[in-house]
Amino acid sequence: KIKNLTLQTLYMEFMDLLLLLFIVFLIVISGIMSGSETALTAVSKPRIVSKANQGSKRATYVKNLINNKENIISSLLLSNNLVNILASSLATVFLYDLFGVPGILYATILMTTLIVIFAEVLPKIYSINRPTRTALFIAPVIYYLNKFLYPLIYLIKLVTKIFLKNIIIK
């Protein structure tokens, strides 16, 4: 019985570790998306066009993305919000299991701090200082993410357009 309890404890500790690693992974993904948004809005279009004309495939991806900024921003915002909400939800469950109701407050404070610093501020500062490098690095991933999310983005744009139209008219 003691041996079984030890295996169960080890399993739970392993699952907790996996959960924490997954939360860290989600924060990294969020940072990449935040940095991508900044890079794609700050990158020099003439520089990218020049690189694309010289045969750079990555520059061609960037060129396509910056010619379609509205969809790209929507894709990145949707993805980033999904990732941040998932990371925060998982952290809340984890800390609730450890501390009970106060764990909800701890998770809110912890995840707000981690997301603001590591998934927003640092990636955006990096990307604003190196927009071309960042945009060229991430462009293929963002290009295909945008293709994958296009049906949802189309729906979001439609709802937004209807909502704004009703507000502006009234």
Salt bridges, closest charged atoms under 4 A:
GLU70 OE2 - LYS157 NZ 3.75
GLU120 OE1 - LYS124 NZ 3.32
